[in-house]
Amino acid sequence: MGVLKDLFAAVKGGANEVGEAIIDANAIRILEQEIRDAENAINSSKQSLTRMKSTDIRLKREIHALSEDVKDYEEKAIAALEAEEESLAVEVAERIAEIESEHNEKSAEQAALESEIDKIHKMIKAREHTIQKNKRELDKVRTVKELQRATESVSSNFAATGTSQHRVAKALERVKSKQQNWQDRMEAGDWMSEADANSDLDAKLKAKGIGNSETGGASDVLARLKAKKGG
């Protein structure tokens, strides 16, 4: 069981390494996609924020209108009191109370909405800042990758150049060796020609009896010995 457990752990670890290798190999694409997704989310959030702000503006306009209505009815209520129209003044006061109630409800709704808008706006700004930071990081990663490619290209070119130079050097050595062999053969040919010429000259001198230092054989030796004895 322990062996199987270790085997499963090794397979799982290998899968994680493969997964990490895939992520590393596609890191730029993944980061680019994440940035695009984030930007799309930001755009959607901005559209929602725009609609919320539109509602906020409408509520503010309605609240302002209600405030103006309260002022108008207050003036009318005062006029009714001055005219000693108590019952009419009460009706106006009731109307003012209704308007103020609606005014308070809309004011509370607008205040909550404005607070939410402010929070969302701050979140969008923070997210946009993060996206910009990620874009700068992406540019750095791209630059590093381009530098790596350039370095690998230069290294490969140097390696190829070194191999080519090695082949050229070997070829030059072979050419030099062939040239040397050719020179050696030329010198050997000159030597043979000179040797043949000397042989011909020696033969001519010998035929004329010039410079012949060879012995005449047993008769010459016997004659030389008799001369020594007689002496």
C-alpha positions in Angstrom: 0.0 0.0 0.0 2.9 2.4 0.8 4.3 1.9 -2.7 1.0 2.6 -4.3 0.5 5.7 -2.2 3.9 6.9 -3.2 3.2 6.1 -6.8 -0.1 8.0 -6.8 1.6 11.0 -5.1 4.3 11.0 -7.7 1.7 10.9 -10.5 -0.2 13.7 -8.9 2.9 15.7 -8.4 3.9 15.1 -12.1 0.4 16.3 -13.2 0.8 19.4 -11.1 4.2 20.0 -12.7 2.7 19.5 -16.2 -0.1 21.9 -15.3 2.4 24.5 -14.0 4.5 24.0 -17.1 1.5 24.6 -19.3 0.6 27.8 -17.3 4.2 29.0 -17.5 4.4 28.4 -21.2 1.1 30.4 -21.7 1.6 32.9 -19.0 1.4 35.9 -21.3 -1.8 34.7 -23.0 -3.4 33.9 -19.7 -2.5 37.3 -18.3 -3.8 39.0 -21.5 -7.1 37.1 -21.2 -7.4 38.1 -17.5 -6.8 41.7 -18.4 -9.5 41.6 -21.2 -12.0 39.9 -18.8 -11.3 42.5 -16.1 -11.7 45.4 -18.6 -15.0 43.9 -19.8 -16.2 43.6 -16.2 -15.1 47.2 -15.6 -17.0 48.4 -18.7 -20.2 46.5 -17.5 -19.8 48.0 -14.0 -19.4 51.5 -15.5 -22.6 51.0 -17.5 -24.4 49.9 -14.3 -22.9 52.8 -12.4 -24.1 55.2 -15.2 -27.7 53.9 -14.8 -27.4 54.2 -11.0 -26.2 57.8 -11.4 -29.0 58.5 -13.7 -31.4 57.3 -11.0 -29.6 59.4 -8.5 -29.9 62.5 -10.6 -33.6 61.9 -11.1 -34.2 61.4 -7.4 -32.4 64.7 -6.7 -34.6 66.5 -9.2 -37.7 65.0 -7.7 -36.6 65.9 -4.1 -35.9 69.4 -5.2 -39.4 69.6 -6.8 -41.0 68.3 -3.6 -39.1 70.9 -1.6 -40.5 73.6 -3.9 -43.9 72.1 -3.5 -43.6 72.3 0.3 -42.6 75.9 0.1 -45.5 76.7 -2.2 -48.0 75.0 0.0 -46.6 76.6 3.1 -47.2 80.0 1.5 -50.8 78.9 0.7 -51.4 77.6 4.2 -50.2 80.9 5.6 -52.5 82.7 3.2 -55.5 80.6 4.3 -54.7 81.3 7.9 -54.5 85.0 7.2 -57.9 84.7 5.5 -59.2 82.9 8.5 -59.9 79.8 6.4 -58.9 77.4 9.1 -60.3 74.3 7.5 -58.6 75.1 4.2 -55.3 75.7 6.0 -55.6 72.2 7.7 -56.1 70.6 4.3 -53.0 72.4 3.0 -51.1 71.3 6.0 -52.1 67.7 5.4 -50.9 68.1 1.8 -47.6 69.5 3.1 -47.2 66.5 5.4 -47.8 64.1 2.6 -45.2 65.9 0.4 -42.7 66.0 3.3 -43.2 62.3 3.9 -42.5 61.5 0.2 -39.6 64.0 0.3 -38.1 62.1 3.3 -38.5 58.7 1.6 -36.9 59.8 -1.6 -34.1 61.6 0.3 -33.3 58.4 2.2 -33.4 56.4 -1.0 -31.2 59.0 -2.8 -28.7 59.1 0.1 -28.4 55.3 0.1 -28.0 55.2 -3.7 -25.4 58.0 -3.6 -23.4 56.0 -1.0 -23.6 52.9 -3.1 -22.5 54.8 -6.2 -19.5 56.2 -4.3 -18.5 52.7 -3.2 -18.8 51.3 -6.7 -17.0 54.2 -8.2 -14.1 53.7 -5.8 -14.0 50.0 -6.5 -13.9 50.7 -10.3 -11.0 53.1 -9.8 -9.1 50.6 -7.7 -9.7 47.9 -10.2 -8.6 50.1 -13.1 -5.5 50.9 -11.2 -4.9 47.1 -10.8 -5.5 46.6 -14.5 -3.0 49.3 -15.4 -0.5 47.7 -13.0 -1.1 44.3 -14.6 -0.6 45.8 -18.1 2.7 47.2 -17.0 3.7 43.8 -15.6 2.6 42.3 -18.9 4.8 44.7 -20.9 7.7 43.7 -18.6 7.0 40.0 -19.2 6.8 40.6 -23.0 10.1 42.6 -22.9 11.8 39.8 -20.9 10.5 37.2 -23.3 11.7 39.2 -26.3 15.1 39.6 -24.6 15.2 35.8 -24.0 14.3 35.1 -27.6 17.0 37.6 -28.7 19.5 36.0 -26.4 18.7 32.5 -27.6 18.9 33.7 -31.2 22.3 35.2 -30.6 23.5 32.1 -28.8 22.3 29.9 -31.6 23.9 32.1 -34.2 27.2 32.1 -32.3 27.0 28.3 -31.9 26.2 28.0 -35.7 29.0 30.4 -36.5 31.4 28.4 -34.3 30.5 25.2 -36.0 30.9 26.8 -39.4 34.2 28.3 -38.5 35.3 24.8 -37.2 34.3 23.3 -40.6 36.1 26.0 -42.5 39.3 25.6 -40.4 39.2 21.9 -41.1 38.8 22.5 -44.8 41.7 24.9 -44.8 43.9 22.4 -43.0 43.0 19.8 -45.7 43.8 22.3 -48.5 47.1 23.1 -46.9 47.9 19.4 -46.5 47.1 18.8 -50.2 49.3 21.8 -51.2 52.1 20.5 -49.0 51.8 17.0 -50.6 51.8 18.6 -54.0 55.0 20.5 -53.1 56.6 17.3 -51.8 55.8 15.6 -55.1 57.3 18.4 -57.0 60.4 18.3 -55.0 60.6 14.5 -55.5 60.2 15.0 -59.2 63.0 17.6 -59.3 65.2 15.2 -57.4 64.5 12.4 -59.8 65.2 14.7 -62.8 68.5 15.9 -61.2 69.5 12.3 -60.3 68.8 11.1 -63.8 70.9 14.0 -65.2 73.8 13.2 -62.9 73.7 9.6 -63.9 73.9 10.5 -67.5 76.9 12.7 -66.9 78.7 10.0 -64.9 78.1 7.6 -67.7 79.6 10.0 -70.2 82.7 10.6 -68.1 83.2 6.9 -67.5 83.0 6.2 -71.2 85.8 8.8 -71.8 87.9 7.3 -69.0 87.6 10.4 -66.9 87.2 10.2 -63.1 86.9 6.4 -63.1 88.1 5.3 -59.6 86.7 1.8 -59.8 89.3 -1.1 -59.5 90.1 -3.4 -62.4 89.4 -6.6 -60.6 91.9 -9.4 -59.5 94.5 -8.6 -62.2 94.9 -5.1 -60.9 95.2 -6.3 -57.3 97.9 -8.9 -58.3 99.9 -6.4 -60.3 99.8 -4.0 -57.3 101.1 -6.8 -55.0 104.0 -7.7 -57.3 105.0 -4.1 -57.5 105.2 -3.9 -53.7 107.2 -7.2 -53.5 109.8 -6.0 -56.1 110.2 -2.8 -54.2 
